[in-house]
Amino acid sequence: MTAGSATNGSLICRRCSFQNRPGDNYCERCGEPAIPPPSLPGEGPTNLEDGTTRYLCAAAQRDPVFGDSAIAEYLVERVRAIPPSPGVDSTAVLREAVAARARRRLRDAILLVLLAAFVLVNPALLIGWLLVALPVKATFGSRGSGRPQLVSIAVAVGALLLTVVVLSNLGGSVDGVLAAATENPERTVPLALLIFGVLVADEITVHHLVTERFRRSTFVADHRSVPSNWERIVRGLGHGAFQSALGRVATAAYESTAQNDNQADVIVHRGASPFVGAGRTQEPEIIALPLEPAEDASEEPTPISVVDLHQHVAETLAALRSASSLTPGKRLEGLRDREQVLVPADRLATNHRTLPGVLIDLDLPPAQHLPLTIARELAERPLEWARYYRCYRIETWDRDLTTSCYFYAGTDQRMLYLEWTHCVLPPIKEHYRAIDGVTKIGAGPLSASVGALLLLPTTILRRLRSVTRRFVPLKQRVGEVLPERYGAGRSLRELAADDKAQTYFQGVDEIRYVKIVDTALFRAVGHYLEQRGYDVVEFQKIAKATITNNNVSVSGGTFIGSTMGAGTVTGGGTTQTGPAKGSE
């Protein structure tokens, strides 16, 4: 399949993201067959247990920094790889981010026009308004600090009195200043009411949307499926400008969930960590083990195949899925196993011909998948800048906490090199969950509108940037290759993730899954070596030392621990080789 469906019946080419006309059988740009896929993620009601998608859809409506960051990462660069985002429907969240941005730009444009009219009608009052707002903003911030409203009012009144005194000293009596500020009331009052009305309408719209329509029992990820006309309009704003990019993300999400067993995932990344979308990276565990025949072996050991070793480890970890009592909620039953090729964008851009099939054309995005034959060739003969990993991922707490283990192996038949890195994607930030709480008196849309009105003159420049800002793709000159155009960065989940687990149970579950996978990996590798006639005494010592010295505690949901053992290295340490066989 090479095409995705757009909202108007046209087809989005999966290969080049070009929007073709309805009924086209082939892409007009690249000639690929235009075959629409099955229904994409987000095309119907979301699973009620998928709370992460619901919270992030609300976050996109409420938090402009999160929404704009998501748009800049996913929807601006036409040839950028789509970051994998475990535990969230990326398409649904990005639709909300686009709609929220369009709503904010419309609101800010109207407010700027009204403020311009206010300047013409009563400039003295606007100047006084600004002088009142500046100290309030400096004291409490643009959104307030949660202090008593009485204090805010006192500061505003004091600032107003100070303004009157200053203006009277500069330009006349107090009566003259007050007269200038209150002139043209028949024009000033309607303008002020219009400004306040715009702020109230926007606050009420967002408040009702996220607290009523985004509740567990009412949330629908695809706005086109909701019965309410106003909700479809509000959540559908601005989609036309990003229609092609949204279609590309939807197609990538579908292909990611399809999990074709004949293909390996390709992760093209920019930045230091190759494990895009997996969250924070714990220090890697590395073992360099000399391969010696078993003492009681009657024949030469069987040569090691890296691909066979990976398969043996995968089968061992797959057996964990049946251990229903080992984890709460039977989460190990959902253990995902994916073969992946990790490629840095800066190296791919200059060496793309070395690894065929990843970057076919500099005007097209990198491929999301490679045939297993090519990926497993990298397992046996890795490139310095492109490597094969096996990723084992467990999603827990309604997809809100994810652990991933990236396993790598290499050998020259004299030494076995093993490396695995655990990554943890913590739950989303606590304040993004506030939509499920009870709104406190004084913290609703009307109170927020009053605060926004008071500080409005201090936000003119920000609103002007909001209206005029355009997301502009990077310009690449002929013969020049910009890695930033191709490599994926932080995923939606990483943009919204907290720094640590939020409860004790989440903290111990994070450790639980890391420990379970660690133990299974050691057991699988040891069994594989023993089957092929290699001595496993040294390996068992390493495993015992690693597990024994892996002191772990939970403090406020934070993972605290170290992993050091003979023959292992963690993080930026140096390789330590255990005592040679028979040296004790």
C-alpha positions in Angstrom: 0.0 0.0 0.0 1.4 3.4 -0.9 -1.4 5.9 -0.3 -3.5 7.1 2.6 -7.0 8.7 2.6 -7.5 12.4 2.9 -10.7 13.9 4.3 -12.0 15.1 0.9 -11.7 11.7 -0.8 -8.3 12.3 -2.4 -5.3 10.1 -1.8 -2.1 10.9 0.0 0.9 9.0 -1.4 2.7 7.1 1.2 6.0 7.4 -0.7 6.2 11.1 -1.3 3.1 12.5 0.6 1.7 14.2 -2.6 -2.0 14.8 -2.5 -3.5 13.2 -5.6 -7.0 13.8 -7.1 -9.9 11.6 -6.1 -10.0 8.5 -8.3 -6.3 8.6 -9.3 -4.8 5.1 -9.6 -1.2 6.2 -9.5 0.6 9.1 -7.7 1.1 12.0 -10.1 4.5 12.8 -8.6 6.3 9.5 -8.2 4.0 7.1 -10.0 3.4 4.7 -7.2 0.1 2.8 -7.1 -2.5 4.8 -5.1 -4.2 2.2 -2.9 -6.1 3.4 0.1 -5.3 1.5 3.3 -7.9 0.2 5.8 -9.3 2.7 8.4 -6.5 4.6 10.1 -5.9 5.1 13.8 -8.1 7.9 15.1 -10.8 7.3 12.5 -13.4 6.3 15.1 -14.0 6.3 18.9 -10.8 5.9 20.9 -10.5 3.0 23.3 -11.6 4.3 26.6 -8.5 3.0 28.2 -6.3 5.1 25.9 -6.3 8.0 28.3 -2.9 9.3 27.1 -4.3 10.2 23.7 -7.3 12.0 25.3 -5.0 14.0 27.7 -2.7 15.0 24.9 -5.5 16.1 22.7 -6.7 18.4 25.6 -3.1 19.5 26.1 -2.9 20.6 22.5 -5.9 22.8 23.0 -4.7 24.3 26.3 -0.9 24.5 25.9 0.3 26.5 22.9 4.0 25.6 23.6 3.2 21.9 23.4 0.9 22.3 20.4 3.4 24.4 18.4 6.3 22.1 19.2 4.3 19.1 18.0 3.4 20.8 14.7 7.0 21.9 14.2 8.3 18.4 14.7 5.7 16.4 12.7 4.0 18.6 10.1 6.5 21.1 8.8 9.3 19.2 7.2 7.9 17.2 4.3 10.8 14.7 4.2 11.3 14.3 8.0 11.0 10.8 9.5 7.9 10.5 11.7 9.0 9.9 15.3 7.6 6.8 16.9 5.3 7.7 19.7 4.4 4.6 21.9 1.1 4.8 23.7 -0.6 7.6 21.8 -2.6 8.2 18.6 -0.3 10.9 17.0 -2.7 11.7 14.3 -5.5 12.6 16.7 -3.2 14.8 18.9 -1.8 16.7 15.9 -5.3 17.4 14.5 -6.1 19.1 17.9 -2.8 21.0 17.8 -3.6 22.4 14.3 -7.1 23.3 15.3 -6.0 25.0 18.5 -3.3 27.0 16.7 -5.9 28.2 14.1 -8.3 29.2 16.9 -5.6 31.1 18.8 -4.6 33.0 15.7 -8.2 33.9 14.9 -8.7 35.1 18.5 -5.5 37.1 18.5 -6.2 38.7 15.2 -9.6 40.0 16.4 -8.1 41.2 19.7 -5.3 43.1 17.8 -7.9 44.8 15.6 -9.9 45.8 18.6 -6.9 47.1 20.5 -5.9 49.2 17.4 -9.4 50.7 17.5 -8.9 51.3 21.2 -5.7 53.3 20.5 -7.6 55.6 18.1 -10.5 56.1 20.5 -8.7 56.5 23.8 -4.9 56.3 23.8 -4.6 57.7 27.3 -6.7 54.9 28.8 -4.7 52.3 27.0 -1.4 53.8 28.3 -2.8 53.7 31.8 -4.0 50.1 31.3 -0.5 49.1 30.2 1.1 50.8 33.2 -1.3 48.9 35.5 -0.8 45.6 33.8 3.1 45.7 33.8 3.6 45.5 37.6 0.8 42.9 38.0 2.5 40.7 35.3 5.9 41.2 36.9 4.5 40.2 40.3 2.3 37.3 39.4 3.2 36.2 35.8 1.1 36.1 32.7 -1.3 33.4 34.0 -1.2 34.3 37.7 0.5 32.4 40.5 -2.4 31.0 42.3 -2.3 33.7 45.0 -5.4 35.3 46.5 -7.3 37.4 44.0 -7.6 40.1 46.7 -3.8 40.6 46.6 -4.0 40.9 42.8 -6.7 43.5 43.0 -4.7 45.5 45.6 -1.6 45.5 43.4 -3.7 46.6 40.4 -5.3 49.4 42.4 -1.9 50.5 43.7 -0.5 50.5 40.2 -3.5 52.5 38.9 -3.0 55.2 41.6 0.7 55.3 40.8 -0.1 55.8 37.2 -2.4 58.6 37.8 0.2 60.4 40.0 2.9 59.9 37.4 0.7 61.1 34.5 -0.5 64.1 36.5 3.1 65.2 37.3 4.0 64.9 33.6 1.0 66.4 32.0 -1.3 68.3 34.4 -3.7 67.8 37.2 -5.3 64.6 38.4 -8.6 65.8 37.1 -7.2 66.3 33.7 -5.7 62.9 33.6 -8.9 61.2 34.7 -10.8 63.3 32.1 -8.5 62.2 29.3 -8.8 58.6 30.4 -12.6 58.6 30.4 -13.3 60.6 27.2 -15.4 59.0 24.5 -17.2 56.6 26.8 -19.8 55.8 24.1 -16.9 54.3 22.0 -14.6 53.1 24.7 -17.1 51.0 26.7 -18.4 49.0 23.6 -14.8 48.3 22.6 -13.9 47.2 26.1 -17.0 44.9 26.2 -16.1 43.4 22.8 -12.5 42.7 23.9 -13.8 41.1 27.1 -16.4 39.1 25.1 -13.7 37.7 22.8 -11.6 36.6 25.7 -14.7 35.0 27.5 -15.8 33.2 24.4 -12.4 31.7 23.8 -12.0 30.6 27.4 -15.5 29.1 27.6 -15.0 27.3 24.3 -11.7 25.7 25.5 -13.0 25.0 29.0 -16.2 23.3 27.7 -14.3 21.3 25.1 -11.7 19.9 27.4 -13.8 19.4 30.5 -17.0 18.1 28.8 -16.2 16.7 25.4 -12.8 15.3 26.4 -14.1 13.3 29.3 -13.6 9.5 29.4 -17.3 8.9 28.5 -17.6 11.4 25.7 -14.2 11.7 24.0 -14.0 10.8 20.3 -10.5 11.0 18.7 -11.8 11.9 15.3 -13.8 15.2 15.3 -15.6 14.2 12.1 -17.4 11.5 14.0 -18.9 13.7 16.8 -22.6 14.6 16.6 -22.1 18.3 17.7 -21.7 20.8 14.9 -19.8 23.4 17.0 -17.4 20.7 18.2 -16.7 19.6 14.6 -16.1 23.2 13.6 -13.8 24.1 16.6 -11.8 20.9 16.3 -11.5 21.1 12.5 -10.1 24.6 12.2 -7.0 25.0 10.1 -6.8 21.4 8.9 -6.7 22.4 5.2 -3.3 24.0 5.5 -1.8 20.8 7.0 -3.9 18.2 5.2 -1.1 16.5 3.3 1.2 16.4 6.4 -1.6 15.0 8.6 -2.3 12.3 6.0 1.4 11.3 6.0 1.4 11.0 9.8 -1.8 8.9 9.7 -0.3 6.6 7.1 2.9 6.3 9.2 0.8 5.5 12.3 -1.1 2.8 10.4 2.0 1.2 9.0 3.6 1.2 12.5 0.6 -0.6 14.1 0.3 -3.1 11.2 3.6 -4.7 12.3 4.5 -6.5 9.1 6.6 -9.6 10.3 8.6 -9.5 7.0 9.9 -6.0 7.7 12.1 -4.2 10.2 11.4 -0.7 11.5 13.8 2.1 10.4 14.4 4.9 12.9 16.2 7.9 11.4 17.1 10.2 14.2 18.8 13.5 14.9 20.5 14.3 18.1 22.6 12.1 20.4 20.2 9.4 21.4 19.1 6.9 18.7 16.2 5.6 20.8 13.6 8.2 19.6 10.3 8.0 21.2 11.4 5.6 24.0 11.9 8.3 26.7 14.8 8.7 29.1 17.7 6.3 28.6 19.2 4.4 31.4 22.9 3.5 31.3 23.6 0.6 29.0 24.7 -2.8 30.1 27.6 -4.0 28.0 29.4 -7.4 28.2 32.5 -8.5 26.2 32.8 -12.2 26.8 35.6 -14.5 25.5 34.2 -17.6 23.9 35.7 -20.8 25.3 34.6 -24.4 24.7 32.9 -26.1 27.5 35.3 -28.3 29.7 33.2 -31.5 29.0 32.7 -30.8 25.3 33.6 -33.7 23.0 33.6 -31.6 19.8 34.1 -28.1 18.6 31.4 -25.6 19.6 28.9 -24.6 17.0 29.6 -21.2 15.4 27.4 -18.4 16.7 25.0 -16.6 14.4 24.0 -13.2 15.6 20.6 -13.6 13.9 20.0 -16.9 15.6 21.0 -15.5 19.0 18.5 -12.7 18.5 15.8 -15.2 17.6 16.6 -17.3 20.6 16.4 -14.3 22.9 13.1 -13.2 21.3 11.6 -16.7 21.8 12.6 -16.6 25.5 11.1 -13.2 26.1 7.9 -14.2 24.1 7.4 -16.9 26.7 6.9 -14.2 29.3 3.6 -13.3 27.7 2.0 -16.4 29.3 3.2 -15.5 32.8 -0.1 -13.9 33.7 0.6 -13.7 37.5 4.0 -12.2 37.1 2.7 -8.6 36.4 -0.4 -6.7 37.4 -3.1 -6.5 34.7 -1.3 -9.2 32.7 0.7 -6.5 31.0 3.4 -8.9 29.7 0.8 -10.3 27.4 1.2 -7.1 25.4 5.0 -7.4 25.1 5.9 -6.1 21.7 9.0 -7.3 19.8 10.3 -5.3 16.9 13.4 -5.6 14.8 14.8 -2.1 14.2 17.6 -0.4 12.2 18.8 2.8 13.9 20.3 5.4 11.7 21.6 8.9 12.5 20.4 11.5 10.0 23.7 13.3 9.6 25.4 10.1 8.5 22.5 8.9 6.4 22.4 12.2 4.4 26.0 11.7 3.3 26.1 7.9 3.1 22.6 7.0 1.9 23.8 5.0 -1.0 25.7 2.7 1.4 22.4 1.5 2.9 20.0 0.9 0.0 16.3 1.4 0.5 16.4 3.8 3.4 16.8 7.2 1.6 15.8 6.5 -2.0 15.6 10.2 -3.0 16.7 13.4 -1.2 13.3 14.8 -2.1 11.4 12.0 -0.3 11.3 11.1 3.4 13.3 8.1 4.7 11.7 4.7 4.5 9.9 3.5 7.6 10.7 -0.1 7.0 13.3 -2.4 5.4 13.1 -6.0 4.3 14.3 -8.3 7.0 17.0 -9.7 4.8 18.7 -6.2 4.6 18.1 -5.5 8.3 19.5 -8.9 9.4 22.5 -8.4 7.1 23.3 -5.4 9.3 23.0 -7.7 12.4 25.8 -9.9 11.0 27.9 -7.1 9.4 27.0 -3.8 11.1 27.9 -0.4 9.7 29.6 2.0 12.1 26.7 4.4 11.6 23.7 2.1 11.1 23.0 -0.7 13.5 20.4 -3.5 14.1 18.6 -3.7 17.4 15.8 -5.8 18.7 13.3 -3.7 20.7 11.2 -5.2 23.4 8.5 -2.8 24.6 5.9 -3.0 27.4 3.1 -0.5 27.7 1.5 -0.3 31.2 -0.9 1.9 33.2 -3.3 2.4 30.3 -0.4 3.2 27.9 0.9 5.9 30.3 4.1 4.2 31.3 6.3 2.4 28.8 9.5 0.5 29.2 11.7 -0.5 26.2 14.8 -2.7 26.0 17.1 -2.4 23.0 19.2 -5.5 22.5 22.3 -5.7 20.3 24.8 -8.5 19.8 28.0 -9.0 17.8 30.7 -11.7 17.5 33.9 -12.7 15.7 33.6 -16.3 17.0 36.4 -15.5 19.6 34.5 -13.0 21.6 30.8 -12.2 22.1 29.7 -8.6 22.5 26.4 -8.0 24.1 24.7 -4.6 24.7 21.3 -3.7 25.9 19.8 -0.4 27.0 16.6 0.1 28.9 14.5 3.2 28.2 11.6 4.4 30.3 8.9 6.7 29.1 7.3 8.2 32.2 3.6 9.2 32.5 2.5 12.5 31.0 2.8 15.6 33.1 0.3 15.9 36.0 -1.2 19.2 35.0 -2.3 17.7 31.6 -4.6 15.5 33.7 -6.4 18.5 35.3 -9.3 18.1 32.8 -10.7 15.3 34.9 -10.6 17.3 38.2 -13.4 19.5 39.6 -12.9 23.1 38.7 -12.4 25.2 41.8 -14.5 28.3 42.4 -12.7 31.3 41.0 -10.6 29.2 38.6 -13.1 28.9 35.8 -13.2 30.6 32.4 -14.7 33.8 33.7 -11.9 34.3 36.2 -9.3 33.4 33.6 -10.9 36.0 31.2 -10.7 38.7 33.8 -7.0 38.0 34.3 -6.4 37.9 30.6 -8.2 41.2 30.2 -6.1 42.9 32.9 -2.8 41.7 31.3 -3.9 42.2 27.7 -1.8 45.2 26.8 1.4 43.3 27.9 0.6 40.5 25.4 0.4 42.5 22.3 3.8 41.5 20.9 3.1 37.8 21.7 -0.3 37.9 20.0 1.3 39.7 17.0 3.8 36.9 16.7 1.0 34.4 17.0 -0.8 35.9 14.0 2.2 36.5 11.8 4.3 33.4 12.6 4.6 30.9 9.8 6.1 27.4 10.0 8.7 27.5 7.3 10.6 24.4 6.2 14.3 24.4 6.1 15.7 25.5 2.7 18.1 23.0 1.2 20.3 24.3 -1.6 21.2 22.2 -4.7 23.9 19.8 -3.8 23.5 20.5 0.0 22.1 18.0 2.4 20.6 19.2 5.8 20.3 16.3 8.2 17.7 18.2 10.3 15.2 17.8 7.4 15.3 14.0 7.6 15.9 13.0 11.2 13.2 12.5 13.8 13.5 14.3 17.2 11.3 14.1 20.3 8.0 12.3 20.0 4.6 13.6 21.2 4.9 11.4 24.3 8.4 12.7 25.1 7.2 16.3 24.7 4.5 15.7 27.3 6.3 13.3 29.6 7.0 14.0 33.2 10.5 13.6 34.7 9.7 10.5 36.7 7.0 8.1 37.7 4.2 9.8 39.6 3.2 7.1 42.2 5.0 4.5 44.2 3.3 1.7 42.2 4.4 3.2 38.9 7.9 3.5 40.2 8.2 -0.1 41.3 6.5 -1.3 38.1 9.1 0.6 36.1 11.8 -1.4 38.0 9.8 -4.6 37.7 9.7 -4.7 33.9 13.4 -3.7 33.6 14.3 -6.5 36.0 12.1 -9.1 34.4 13.6 -8.4 30.9 17.1 -8.3 32.3 16.8 -11.7 33.9 15.2 -13.2 30.8 18.0 -11.9 28.6 20.7 -13.4 30.8 18.9 -16.7 30.9 18.4 -16.7 27.1 22.0 -15.9 26.3 23.4 -18.4 28.8 21.1 -21.2 27.4 22.1 -20.3 23.8 25.8 -20.5 24.6 25.4 -23.8 26.5 23.4 -25.4 23.6 26.3 -24.6 21.2 29.0 -26.1 23.4 30.5 -22.9 25.0 31.6 -22.5 28.5 29.1 -20.5 30.5 30.8 -20.4 33.9 32.3 -16.9 33.2 29.0 -15.7 31.8 27.2 -16.9 34.9 29.6 -15.0 37.1 29.0 -11.9 35.2 25.2 -12.4 35.4 25.4 -13.0 39.1 27.6 -10.0 39.8 25.4 -7.8 37.7 22.2 -8.8 39.4 23.8 -8.8 42.8 25.3 -5.3 42.4 22.2 -3.8 40.8 21.0 -2.0 43.9 17.7 -0.4 43.2 15.4 1.7 45.4 12.3 3.8 44.8 12.2 7.3 46.0 9.2 9.3 45.1 8.7 7.2 42.0 12.3 7.7 40.8 14.5 4.9 39.6 17.8 4.9 41.6 20.3 2.3 41.0 23.6 1.1 39.5 24.6 -1.8 37.4 28.2 -2.9 37.6 29.7 -6.4 37.3 32.7 -8.2 36.1 32.9 -8.0 32.4 30.3 -5.3 32.2 30.4 -1.6 31.5 27.7 1.0 32.2 27.4 4.4 30.7 30.6 6.1 29.9 32.7 3.6 32.0 35.5 1.4 30.7 35.2 -2.2 29.7 36.1 -4.6 32.5 37.0 -8.1 31.7 36.3 -10.8 34.3 39.1 -13.1 35.4 40.2 -15.6 32.7 39.1 -19.1 32.9 41.0 -21.1 35.5 42.7 -18.0 37.0 41.1 -18.4 40.4 
